[in-house]
Amino acid sequence: MNKGIVMTAAALAVLASAIAPAAAGVVITETESMVSGAPNGQTPPPHQRTIMIEGKKQKMLLDGGRAVIFDIDKSTMDIIDPAQKNYIEMGFPPRGPMSQTVGGPGMRIEQFSKAGTSRTIAGYKCDDYKGAGKVPMGDLSMIDCVSPGAPGAAEYGAFQRAMMAKLKESKATLPSNMPEGIPLVQEVTTKFGNLNMPNLPPATQEQLRKQLANRPPMVSKTEVSKIETRKIPDSEFAVPAGFTKRGMGMAMGMGRPAMGAPGGHMMAGPPPAAGASPAAGILPVPKP
């Protein structure tokens, strides 16, 4: 082969490598608000979270600096409490009651279908999808407005697929289809009373049914305010130095699960805080 052609090809390869965009993660900022149906009629203030994804790792930053880190390759889930300087390390997917906390309400949807409407959120167009399903405390319906063209949609989708593959190992029931893209808005309605909590004794379930019989549906809304793509350092996905590992008692109340995270369909998240959406269940975690 002509040496000039070989050199030219090599030069072009080097140039292409130099100008190719570096692998990047995605950072999503979102706010969740209770629209109606809050416990005791007392609507909690909105709260913000930040979702960080790089490859097969995800970090969810919650109010007060608390965080949850997922590492799909290591099959771990770390729940970090900076105020106490400690953390809980769990296997992923979790087993038993904690398995109800994974995926957010979108994971409970049996099937998504196009609603035929679209919006513009945070400067990006998204298409509405609707669906319904079951949660431990009752029936769930939701509308996700999903954007396949938002920055970081490819990185977001790759993480979601990796997480779904991991969840299938635990025999989890997953939606038969999942809209491609980042959910920019998620509106969730929970109707209480149709309990599905087989881990509770029948008498306790009946007591809960009576308590929830006259409770109005709870409606929440999660909306993305900012999306950026950038390289996220490995240190963001590590437990801070000096933090103490502790066992699992009652899981720390750390806000609702992330949207399919954001707000939505497939990101995993910790148990909701008291009074928050029970879409993922508010259950004690057995001690090992």
VOBA-1610 file (N, C-alpha, C; in pm, whole numbers, padded with zeros to 5 digits, always signed):
BEGIN
Met+00085-00120+00000Met+00000+00000+00000Met+00088+00125+00000Asn+00048+00226-00070Asn+00122+00350-00078Asn+00143+00410+00061Lys+00270+00441+00095Lys+00300+00494+00227Lys+00229+00627+00253Gly+00211+00707+00146Gly+00143+00834+00162Gly-00002+00815+00204Ile-00067+00713+00147Ile-00206+00685+00183Ile-00216+00641+00328Val-00120+00553+00369Val-00119+00503+00506Val-00102+00618+00605Met-00009+00709+00575Met+00017+00821+00665Met-00103+00915+00671Thr-00164+00935+00556Thr-00282+01023+00554Thr-00395+00962+00637Ala-00416+00831+00622Ala-00521+00764+00698Ala-00494+00772+00848Ala-00366+00754+00884Ala-00330+00761+01025Ala-00351+00901+01080Ala-00315+01001+01000Ala-00334+01140+01044Ala-00481+01172+01064Leu-00563+01124+00971Leu-00707+01148+00982Leu-00764+01080+01106Ala-00714+00961+01137Ala-00762+00890+01255Ala-00728+00967+01382Val-00605+01019+01388Val-00564+01098+01504Val-00649+01224+01517Leu-00672+01290+01402Leu-00752+01413+01404Leu-00895+01384+01450Ala-00953+01274+01400Ala-01090+01239+01439Ala-01098+01211+01588Ser-00994+01145+01639Ser-00992+01116+01783Ser-00983+01244+01864Ala-00907+01339+01812Ala-00886+01465+01886Ala-01012+01549+01891Ile-01091+01546+01783Ile-01208+01633+01778Ile-01336+01563+01823Ala-01329+01430+01843Ala-01448+01359+01888Ala-01484+01403+02028Pro-01611+01421+02058Pro-01651+01463+02192Pro-01616+01357+02295Ala-01564+01400+02409Ala-01530+01307+02516Ala-01658+01252+02577Ala-01647+01129+02628Ala-01763+01070+02695Ala-01804+01161+02810Ala-01934+01182+02824Ala-01982+01275+02926Ala-02099+01214+03000Gly-02121+01264+03118Gly-02237+01226+03195Gly-02347+01329+03178Val-02456+01307+03248Val-02567+01401+03243Val-02608+01436+03385Val-02639+01564+03406Val-02682+01614+03537Val-02820+01678+03520Ile-02917+01630+03595Ile-03055+01674+03581Ile-03102+01733+03714Thr-03153+01854+03710Thr-03208+01918+03830Thr-03360+01923+03817Glu-03430+01881+03921Glu-03576+01876+03916Glu-03636+01916+04050Thr-03764+01956+04045Thr-03836+01994+04166Thr-03966+01916+04173Glu-03995+01860+04291Glu-04120+01789+04312Glu-04210+01870+04404Ser-04338+01878+04368Ser-04437+01950+04447Ser-04558+01861+04469Met-04618+01874+04587Met-04745+01809+04614Met-04855+01902+04564Val-04938+01855+04472Val-05043+01937+04414Val-05168+01934+04500Ser-05209+01815+04543Ser-05328+01802+04628Ser-05326+01668+04698Gly-05411+01656+04801Gly-05425+01530+04873Gly-05316+01503+04974Ala-05251+01607+05024Ala-05146+01588+05123Ala-05205+01537+05254Pro-05129+01456+05329Pro-05179+01406+05458Pro-05218+01522+05550Asn-05331+01510+05617Asn-05381+01610+05710Asn-05404+01746+05645Gly-05409+01746+05511Gly-05434+01871+05442Gly-05319+01969+05447Gln-05204+01927+05495Gln-05088+02016+05509Gln-04992+01988+05394Thr-04992+02075+05295Thr-04908+02057+05177Thr-04763+02088+05211Pro-04673+01993+05193Pro-04531+02020+05222Pro-04471+02112+05117Pro-04365+02182+05152Pro-04299+02269+05053Pro-04234+02187+04942Pro-04220+02244+04823Pro-04150+02172+04714Pro-04007+02137+04756His-03955+02030+04700His-03815+01999+04727His-03744+01965+04598Gln-03616+01991+04599Gln-03534+01977+04478Gln-03440+01859+04491Arg-03409+01794+04379Arg-03305+01695+04377Arg-03225+01706+04248Thr-03106+01653+04254Thr-03017+01652+04138Thr-02978+01508+04109Ile-02994+01468+03983Ile-02960+01333+03939Ile-02834+01341+03854Met-02733+01263+03889Met-02607+01260+03815Met-02585+01119+03760Ile-02560+01107+03631Ile-02538+00977+03567Ile-02408+00981+03487Glu-02326+00882+03508Glu-02203+00864+03430Glu-02188+00715+03407Gly-02202+00670+03284Gly-02192+00527+03255Gly-02299+00449+03329Lys-02257+00352+03408Lys-02350+00268+03483Lys-02357+00306+03630Lys-02331+00433+03657Lys-02341+00484+03794Lys-02440+00600+03799Gln-02512+00609+03909Gln-02605+00719+03929Gln-02595+00768+04073Lys-02598+00901+04088Lys-02602+00962+04221Lys-02722+01054+04227Met-02799+01042+04333Met-02914+01129+04353Met-02888+01213+04477Leu-02880+01344+04459Leu-02859+01439+04568Leu-02993+01494+04612Leu-03021+01486+04742Leu-03149+01527+04797Leu-03131+01646+04890Asp-03244+01697+04940Asp-03239+01810+05033Asp-03149+01775+05151Gly-03075+01874+05198Gly-02989+01854+05314Gly-02859+01783+05283Gly-02829+01763+05153Gly-02703+01700+05116Gly-02704+01549+05120Arg-02818+01488+05155Arg-02826+01342+05156Arg-02813+01290+05013Ala-02773+01166+05001Ala-02747+01113+04867Ala-02769+00963+04862Val-02801+00916+04742Val-02810+00773+04715Val-02727+00746+04590Ile-02637+00648+04597Ile-02548+00615+04487Ile-02574+00471+04442Phe-02592+00454+04311Phe-02612+00321+04253Phe-02494+00290+04162Asp-02442+00169+04175Asp-02336+00122+04087Asp-02383-00011+04028Ile-02424-00008+03901Ile-02481-00127+03838Ile-02377-00237+03827Asp-02254-00204+03789Asp-02150-00306+03772Asp-02116-00374+03905Lys-02114-00296+04014Lys-02081-00352+04146Lys-02204-00410+04217Ser-02324-00384+04161Ser-02450-00431+04221Ser-02465-00379+04364Thr-02440-00249+04381Thr-02451-00188+04514Thr-02537-00063+04511Met-02590-00030+04628Met-02671+00090+04649Met-02629+00146+04784Asp-02573+00268+04787Asp-02526+00332+04910Asp-02619+00448+04945Ile-02672+00447+05067Ile-02756+00555+05116Ile-02673+00635+05215Ile-02647+00762+05184Ile-02548+00842+05257Ile-02617+00954+05334Asp-02582+00965+05463Asp-02635+01070+05550Asp-02520+01157+05598Pro-02499+01274+05535Pro-02385+01357+05573Pro-02397+01417+05712Ala-02520+01438+05760Ala-02539+01495+05893Ala-02484+01402+06000Gln-02501+01270+05980Gln-02451+01171+06076Gln-02315+01115+06036Lys-02270+01152+05917Lys-02145+01101+05863Lys-02143+00948+05863Asn-02253+00890+05814Asn-02258+00746+05800Asn-02332+00708+05673Tyr-02333+00577+05643Tyr-02398+00531+05521Tyr-02443+00386+05538Ile-02541+00349+05457Ile-02588+00210+05450Ile-02547+00157+05313Glu-02485+00041+05310Glu-02453-00024+05184Glu-02544-00145+05166Met-02611-00150+05051Met-02702-00259+05021Met-02666-00321+04888Gly-02710-00444+04869Gly-02697-00505+04739Gly-02801-00447+04645Phe-02771-00446+04516Phe-02868-00397+04419Phe-02888-00503+04310Pro-03013-00541+04280Pro-03136-00486+04338Pro-03154-00533+04483Pro-03219-00449+04567Pro-03245-00490+04705Pro-03353-00597+04709Arg-03358-00669+04819Arg-03456-00775+04836Arg-03559-00735+04942Gly-03666-00812+04950Gly-03767-00789+05052Gly-03837-00656+05035Pro-03881-00592+05148Pro-03956-00467+05140Pro-03883-00356+05066Met-03750-00353+05075Met-03677-00246+05008Met-03687-00256+04856Ser-03723-00372+04804Ser-03738-00384+04660Ser-03851-00294+04609Gln-03944-00257+04699Gln-04054-00171+04662Gln-04009-00027+04639Thr-03887+00006+04680Thr-03841+00144+04669Thr-03768+00172+04538Val-03751+00070+04456Val-03670+00086+04336Val-03755+00126+04216Gly-03709+00225+04145Gly-03768+00255+04016Gly-03866+00370+04014Gly-03917+00409+04130Gly-04015+00516+04130Gly-04149+00468+04076Pro-04248+00555+04075Pro-04382+00513+04032Pro-04388+00464+03889Gly-04299+00511+03802Gly-04302+00469+03663Gly-04280+00320+03645Met-04208+00258+03740Met-04184+00115+03730Met-04312+00035+03754Arg-04410+00097+03820Arg-04536+00028+03851Arg-04638+00038+03738Ile-04603+00111+03634Ile-04694+00124+03521Ile-04691-00003+03438Glu-04807-00056+03404Glu-04813-00180+03327Glu-04772-00157+03182Gln-04819-00046+03124Gln-04786-00015+02985Gln-04808+00133+02960Phe-04713+00195+02890Phe-04726+00336+02851Phe-04788+00346+02713Ser-04866+00453+02693Ser-04921+00481+02560Ser-04915+00631+02535Lys-04902+00669+02408Lys-04895+00811+02374Lys-05028+00880+02405Ala-05018+00999+02466Ala-05138+01075+02497Ala-05180+01166+02383Gly-05087+01187+02286Gly-05119+01270+02170Gly-05096+01418+02191Thr-05033+01455+02302Thr-05004+01597+02330Thr-04855+01614+02356Ser-04808+01736+02345Ser-04667+01766+02369Ser-04655+01901+02439Arg-04538+01928+02496Arg-04512+02053+02568Arg-04366+02093+02546Thr-04332+02209+02595Thr-04193+02253+02599Thr-04158+02282+02744Ile-04060+02210+02797Ile-04020+02221+02937Ile-03870+02248+02942Ala-03831+02351+03017Ala-03689+02387+03031Ala-03623+02408+02895Gly-03704+02448+02795Gly-03651+02476+02662Gly-03648+02357+02569Tyr-03699+02241+02612Tyr-03693+02120+02530Tyr-03834+02065+02507Lys-03859+02019+02386Lys-03989+01961+02355Lys-03998+01820+02412Cys-04117+01787+02464Cys-04141+01652+02514Cys-04282+01607+02475Asp-04299+01477+02464Asp-04428+01418+02428Asp-04487+01347+02549Asp-04618+01364+02567Asp-04686+01305+02682Asp-04715+01156+02659Tyr-04688+01078+02764Tyr-04725+00936+02769Tyr-04806+00913+02896Lys-04904+00826+02889Lys-04988+00798+03005Lys-04984+00649+03038Gly-05016+00619+03163Gly-05018+00480+03204Gly-05081+00465+03340Ala-05110+00341+03378Ala-05170+00312+03508Ala-05112+00182+03562Gly-05118+00166+03693Gly-05066+00046+03755Gly-05105+00038+03900Lys-05041-00054+03972Lys-05070-00077+04113Lys-04949-00042+04198Val-04976+00011+04317Val-04873+00034+04417Val-04923-00027+04547Pro-04834-00048+04646Pro-04878-00115+04769Pro-04999-00051+04836Met-05012+00082+04827Met-05119+00152+04898Met-05243+00175+04814Gly-05243+00135+04687Gly-05361+00158+04606Gly-05334+00153+04457Asp-05401+00241+04383Asp-05390+00245+04236Asp-05317+00371+04192Leu-05243+00358+04085Leu-05157+00466+04038Leu-05189+00500+03894Ser-05192+00629+03862Ser-05198+00673+03723Ser-05098+00786+03706Met-05045+00801+03586Met-04943+00903+03567Met-04935+00947+03422Ile-04880+01067+03406Ile-04847+01120+03275Ile-04701+01163+03279Asp-04622+01110+03187Asp-04481+01147+03170Asp-04468+01226+03041Cys-04399+01338+03046Cys-04366+01409+02923Cys-04218+01384+02895Val-04191+01306+02791Val-04057+01251+02767Val-03994+01317+02646Ser-03866+01354+02661Ser-03793+01420+02553Ser-03675+01334+02507Pro-03680+01280+02385Pro-03566+01206+02332Pro-03455+01297+02281Gly-03486+01425+02264Gly-03387+01517+02208Gly-03317+01605+02309Ala-03349+01589+02438Ala-03283+01670+02541Ala-03137+01629+02555Pro-03049+01721+02598Pro-02908+01685+02619Pro-02897+01568+02716Gly-02808+01475+02685Gly-02785+01363+02774Gly-02887+01252+02764Ala-02979+01260+02667Ala-03082+01156+02654Ala-03019+01019+02627Ala-02913+01015+02548Ala-02847+00887+02517Ala-02785+00827+02643Glu-02716+00910+02722Glu-02653+00863+02845Glu-02760+00816+02945Tyr-02866+00894+02953Tyr-02977+00860+03041Tyr-03038+00726+03000Gly-03064+00709+02872Gly-03125+00586+02823Gly-03037+00465+02845Ala-02906+00481+02827Ala-02813+00369+02846Ala-02815+00323+02992Phe-02821+00419+03084Phe-02826+00381+03225Phe-02958+00310+03257Gln-03069+00361+03201Gln-03199+00299+03226Gln-03202+00155+03178Arg-03145+00131+03060Arg-03144-00006+03007Arg-03058-00098+03094Ala-02945-00045+03143Ala-02860-00126+03231Ala-02931-00157+03361Met-03005-00060+03412Met-03077-00082+03538Met-03190-00183+03518Met-03262-00173+03407Met-03369-00267+03381Met-03316-00410+03367Ala-03202-00424+03302Ala-03141-00556+03289Ala-03106-00613+03425Lys-03056-00528+03514Lys-03022-00573+03649Lys-03147-00609+03728Leu-03252-00530+03714Leu-03376-00557+03786Leu-03440-00688+03741Lys-03422-00723+03615Lys-03479-00848+03566Lys-03418-00968+03637Glu-03296-00953+03686Glu-03232-01062+03760Glu-03307-01095+03887Ser-03377-00994+03944Ser-03451-01014+04068Ser-03597-01050+04043Lys-03630-01079+03918Lys-03767-01117+03880Lys-03866-01003+03900Ala-03817-00880+03898Ala-03906-00766+03914Ala-04000-00755+03795Thr-04124-00712+03821Thr-04219-00687+03714Thr-04194-00548+03658Leu-04166-00539+03529Leu-04132-00412+03466Leu-04236-00375+03361Pro-04247-00245+03329Pro-04340-00206+03222Pro-04306-00277+03091Ser-04409-00309+03014Ser-04386-00379+02888Ser-04321-00290+02783Asn-04331-00160+02802Asn-04263-00066+02712Asn-04223+00056+02793Met-04124+00125+02746Met-04073+00242+02817Met-04040+00349+02715Pro-04099+00468+02726Pro-04068+00575+02630Pro-03919+00610+02632Glu-03861+00631+02515Glu-03720+00667+02504Glu-03701+00816+02526Gly-03611+00851+02616Gly-03582+00992+02640Gly-03585+01026+02788Ile-03562+01152+02819Ile-03563+01199+02958Ile-03702+01252+02993Pro-03764+01204+03099Pro-03893+01259+03142Pro-03872+01400+03200Leu-03932+01500+03138Leu-03916+01637+03184Leu-04024+01678+03283Val-04139+01614+03273Val-04248+01636+03369Val-04310+01500+03400Gln-04343+01481+03527Gln-04416+01362+03566Gln-04527+01403+03662Glu-04648+01365+03627Glu-04764+01393+03712Glu-04821+01260+03759Val-04827+01242+03890Val-04865+01114+03949Val-04989+01130+04037Thr-05087+01043+04017Thr-05206+01040+04102Thr-05216+00904+04170Thr-05223+00905+04303Thr-05236+00782+04380Thr-05372+00778+04447Lys-05450+00675+04415Lys-05580+00654+04480Lys-05564+00545+04584Phe-05594+00579+04708Phe-05567+00488+04819Phe-05682+00390+04844Gly-05648+00278+04910Gly-05751+00187+04957Gly-05742+00048+04902Asn-05701+00033+04777Asn-05691-00100+04717Asn-05553-00158+04750Leu-05538-00200+04875Leu-05406-00237+04926Leu-05354-00366+04863Asn-05222-00368+04844Asn-05154-00487+04794Asn-05024-00500+04869Met-05035-00542+04997Met-04918-00550+05085Met-04915-00688+05151Pro-04876-00791+05076Pro-04881-00929+05127Pro-04791-00955+05247Asn-04693-00867+05271Asn-04603-00888+05385Asn-04668-00849+05517Leu-04784-00781+05512Leu-04852-00740+05635Leu-04959-00841+05673Pro-04981-00860+05803Pro-05089-00950+05847Pro-05225-00899+05799Pro-05320-00988+05773Pro-05452-00946+05725Pro-05520-00843+05814Ala-05507-00856+05945Ala-05570-00760+06035Ala-05512-00619+06017Thr-05381-00614+05996Thr-05316-00484+05976Thr-05359-00423+05843Gln-05370-00507+05740Gln-05416-00457+05610Gln-05558-00402+05620Glu-05643-00471+05694Glu-05781-00424+05708Glu-05786-00291+05783Gln-05702-00277+05883Gln-05696-00151+05957Gln-05652-00036+05865Leu-05553-00064+05780Leu-05507+00038+05687Leu-05617+00074+05586Arg-05690-00024+05540Arg-05801+00003+05446Arg-05901+00100+05507Lys-05934+00077+05632Lys-06030+00165+05699Lys-05974+00307+05713Gln-05846+00317+05743Gln-05784+00448+05759Gln-05780+00526+05628Leu-05767+00452+05518Leu-05751+00517+05387Leu-05883+00530+05310Ala-05990+00474+05365Ala-06116+00465+05292Ala-06165+00599+05241Asn-06155+00703+05321Asn-06209+00834+05282Asn-06101+00935+05245Arg-05981+00886+05226Arg-05873+00978+05192Arg-05878+01013+05044Pro-05870+01142+05009Pro-05874+01180+04867Pro-05747+01138+04795Pro-05752+01127+04662Pro-05631+01093+04586Pro-05520+01194+04611Met-05398+01147+04606Met-05282+01235+04622Met-05220+01259+04485Val-05197+01385+04453Val-05142+01423+04323Val-05010+01496+04344Ser-04906+01451+04275Ser-04776+01517+04283Ser-04725+01546+04142Lys-04636+01642+04135Lys-04579+01682+04005Lys-04429+01704+04021Thr-04354+01645+03931Thr-04209+01664+03928Thr-04171+01724+03793Glu-04092+01831+03796Glu-04057+01900+03672Glu-03908+01932+03669Val-03848+01905+03555Val-03706+01934+03534Val-03687+02083+03506Ser-03589+02143+03571Ser-03559+02284+03549Ser-03427+02304+03475Lys-03340+02202+03476Lys-03209+02220+03412Lys-03150+02084+03376Ile-03086+02078+03259Ile-03012+01959+03216Ile-02878+02005+03162Glu-02771+01938+03202Glu-02640+01969+03145Glu-02562+01839+03126Thr-02474+01839+03028Thr-02387+01724+03005Thr-02244+01765+03034Arg-02175+01683+03110Arg-02035+01710+03144Arg-01974+01583+03203Lys-01843+01577+03204Lys-01773+01466+03264Lys-01788+01476+03415Ile-01833+01367+03478Ile-01853+01365+03623Ile-01741+01281+03684Pro-01664+01336+03775Pro-01551+01261+03832Pro-01597+01140+03913Asp-01512+01037+03916Asp-01543+00915+03990Asp-01568+00943+04138Ser-01505+01047+04192Ser-01521+01078+04334Ser-01666+01110+04372Glu-01745+01156+04275Glu-01885+01186+04303Glu-01964+01059+04338Phe-01915+00945+04292Phe-01989+00821+04311Phe-01926+00734+04421Ala-01846+00796+04507Ala-01781+00725+04617Ala-01833+00776+04751Val-01839+00687+04849Val-01875+00728+04984Val-01764+00818+05038Pro-01798+00934+05096Pro-01694+01024+05147Pro-01604+00956+05249Ala-01478+00993+05247Ala-01381+00936+05341Ala-01421+00969+05484Gly-01403+00872+05572Gly-01433+00895+05714Gly-01575+00863+05755Phe-01664+00831+05660Phe-01802+00799+05693Phe-01810+00656+05747Thr-01898+00635+05845Thr-01912+00506+05911Thr-02023+00423+05846Lys-01992+00298+05818Lys-02093+00208+05763Lys-02181+00158+05876Arg-02312+00161+05857Arg-02403+00113+05960Arg-02500+00011+05904Gly-02564-00064+05995Gly-02660-00165+05954Gly-02793-00103+05918Met-02883-00186+05869Met-03014-00138+05826Met-03116-00157+05937Gly-03173-00046+05985Gly-03289-00052+06073Gly-03402+00004+05991Met-03471+00101+06043Met-03570+00170+05962Met-03494+00254+05861Ala-03527+00239+05734Ala-03457+00313+05629Ala-03472+00461+05652Met-03367+00535+05624Met-03371+00679+05639Met-03472+00740+05544Gly-03557+00828+05594Gly-03649+00900+05506Gly-03569+00998+05423Met-03566+00980+05294Met-03477+01062+05211Met-03545+01114+05086Gly-03676+01134+05088Gly-03741+01192+04971Gly-03789+01085+04875Arg-03870+01122+04779Arg-03929+01023+04691Arg-03829+00973+04589Pro-03857+00863+04525Pro-03765+00811+04426Pro-03747+00905+04309Ala-03641+00887+04241Ala-03614+00974+04131Ala-03705+00947+04014Met-03709+01044+03924Met-03790+01030+03806Met-03736+00921+03719Gly-03794+00854+03677Gly-03762+00763+03574Gly-03652+00794+03499Ala-03608+00888+03673Ala-03577+00967+03781Ala-03584+01063+03722Pro-03566+01148+03629Pro-03618+01247+03713Pro-03763+01222+03720Gly-03814+01244+03835Gly-03953+01223+03858Gly-03997+01091+03812Gly-03928+01022+03736Gly-03995+00930+03656Gly-03960+00787+03645His-03955+00740+03520His-03989+00602+03512His-03886+00505+03562Met-03761+00516+03548Met-03680+00403+03587Met-03569+00430+03683Met-03543+00550+03721Met-03434+00565+03814Met-03474+00512+03949Ala-03376+00455+04015Ala-03405+00402+04145Ala-03395+00512+04249Gly-03456+00490+04363Gly-03451+00591+04466Gly-03479+00531+04601Pro-03457+00610+04706Pro-03478+00563+04843Pro-03624+00570+04882Pro-03659+00522+05001Pro-03797+00529+05044Pro-03841+00672+05058Pro-03971+00703+05034Pro-04019+00837+05052Pro-04019+00876+05197Ala-04003+01003+05225Ala-04011+01053+05361Ala-04154+01043+05410Ala-04172+01052+05541Ala-04306+01044+05597Ala-04393+01152+05537Gly-04509+01112+05491Gly-04601+01209+05430Gly-04581+01226+05283Ala-04475+01170+05227Ala-04451+01182+05084Ala-04528+01074+05010Ser-04516+01075+04878Ser-04589+00979+04797Ser-04552+00836+04834Pro-04652+00750+04858Pro-04622+00612+04891Pro-04609+00526+04768Ala-04590+00589+04653Ala-04586+00511+04529Ala-04485+00399+04536Ala-04376+00422+04606Ala-04275+00317+04614Ala-04282+00243+04746Gly-04376+00280+04832Gly-04391+00209+04959Gly-04315+00277+05070Ile-04376+00282+05189Ile-04308+00333+05308Ile-04303+00217+05404Leu-04197+00142+05399Leu-04191+00017+05472Leu-04062+00010+05554Pro-04068-00053+05671Pro-03945-00073+05749Pro-03855-00173+05679Val-03728-00156+05699Val-03631-00249+05642Val-03584-00343+05750Pro-03597-00475+05732Pro-03554-00569+05835Pro-03405-00560+05859Lys-03365-00579+05982Lys-03223-00583+06012Lys-03166-00717+05964Pro-03043-00713+05912Pro-02982-00837+05863Pro-02953-00934+05977
//
